[in-house]
Amino acid sequence: MSLLDFCDQNPPSVAPESTVAEAIRLMLEARVGAITVVDAERVVAGIFTERDVMRRVAYAGLDPARTPLADVMTRAVELATEATTDSEALTVMLTRHYRHLPVVDAQGRLLGMASIRHVLCARVDQLLQELAQQKAPTAARN
Amino acid sequence: MSLLDFCDQNPPSVAPESTVAEAIRLMLEARVGAITVVDAERVVAGIFTERDVMRRVAYAGLDPARTPLADVMTRAVELATEATTDSEALTVMLTRHYRHLPVVDAQGRLLGMASIRHVLCARVDQLLQELAQQKAPTAARN
């Protein structure tokens, strides 16, 4: 299974020219903690998270309605592709303390957003299935 | 194992009279996404999360330095105790879309903070151990 299978495959995205307020509105609407910033060709330009809202906007005393997203987004984004496994994604997220990882195609265009929660839940499900098969090997073979 | 074993047992906490800016400062310092609001006896009075910063402060256009935490924290907090199992905590967190669950003693005083990430990681570890024992039952019995 590809990482894409554990992803939000219709994640919200926003243009770098948008304001922080608009990005927040989209995140709240989609009930997500991070949004991918994409250019007109849907190529990933950055990521903006609720941690960024806290640190770079609220704590910094900026006005969300007057702050362009391009000023506060993270530009150097770690990206996954369709070839990335869930284990690889998990390792990156756990070691670098990321909660989200955009998944892109060969042109860098956004395909989906992997979250550590979805990947961990999927891992638990996989392990439970493996365990059930181990406990009932004959039944599993039939 | 108690839920406490999977917890941050020294979580940051803050008084309801503090400002949002102070709560944010403590969350950023501890690198956590939620902080428990406690009274002078350390009894849990509420919880405040980075989602709240996004929704109730930044999006609402409030000034973090002038907004008392008591105005924007969540008061009716779901709480866990030392008797709560990790499965019970996980069920509550997944069904209610909570990422954090304060753990309290019989008097409602803060003992630790469980996060869905820690609980899921612990679950993965448990299942991997079980699976290893299933695969090598003889070795496991010795």
Contacts between the chains, C-beta under 8 A, distances in Angstrom:
chain1	res1	chain2	res2	distance
A	20	B	58	7.3
A	21	B	58	7.8
A	21	B	59	6.8
A	24	B	54	5.5
A	24	B	55	7.9
A	24	B	58	5.9
A	24	B	59	4.8
A	25	B	59	6.9
A	27	B	54	6.8
A	28	B	54	6.8
A	28	B	55	5.7
A	28	B	59	6.5
A	31	B	97	7.4
A	33	B	50	7.6
A	33	B	51	7.1
A	50	B	33	7.6
A	50	B	50	4.6
A	50	B	51	6.1
A	50	B	53	7.1
A	50	B	54	4.9
A	51	B	33	7.1
A	51	B	50	6.1
A	53	B	50	7.1
A	53	B	53	6.1
A	53	B	54	4.8
A	53	B	58	5.3
A	54	B	24	5.5
A	54	B	27	6.8
A	54	B	28	6.8
A	54	B	50	4.9
A	54	B	53	4.8
A	54	B	54	7.6
A	55	B	24	7.9
A	55	B	28	5.7
A	57	B	58	5.7
A	58	B	20	7.3
A	58	B	21	7.8
A	58	B	24	5.9
A	58	B	53	5.3
A	58	B	57	5.7
A	58	B	58	5.1
A	58	B	64	4.9
A	59	B	21	6.8
A	59	B	24	4.8
A	59	B	25	6.9
A	59	B	28	6.5
A	59	B	64	6.8
A	61	B	63	7.8
A	61	B	64	7.4
A	61	B	65	7.0
A	63	B	61	7.8
A	64	B	58	4.9
A	64	B	59	6.8
A	64	B	61	7.4
A	65	B	61	7.1
A	94	B	121	7.7
A	97	B	31	7.4
A	99	B	117	7.9
A	116	B	117	6.3
A	117	B	99	7.9
A	117	B	116	6.3
A	117	B	117	7.1
A	117	B	120	7.1
A	120	B	117	7.1
A	120	B	120	3.9
A	120	B	121	6.7
A	120	B	123	8.0
A	120	B	124	6.5
A	121	B	94	7.7
A	121	B	120	6.7
A	123	B	120	8.0
A	123	B	124	5.3
A	124	B	120	6.5
A	124	B	123	5.3
A	124	B	124	6.1
A	124	B	127	6.6
A	127	B	124	6.6
A	127	B	127	3.8
A	127	B	128	6.7
A	127	B	131	6.3
A	128	B	127	6.7
A	130	B	131	5.9
A	131	B	127	6.3
A	131	B	130	5.9
A	131	B	131	5.6
A	131	B	134	6.6
A	134	B	131	6.5
A	134	B	134	4.1
A	134	B	135	6.7
A	135	B	134	6.6
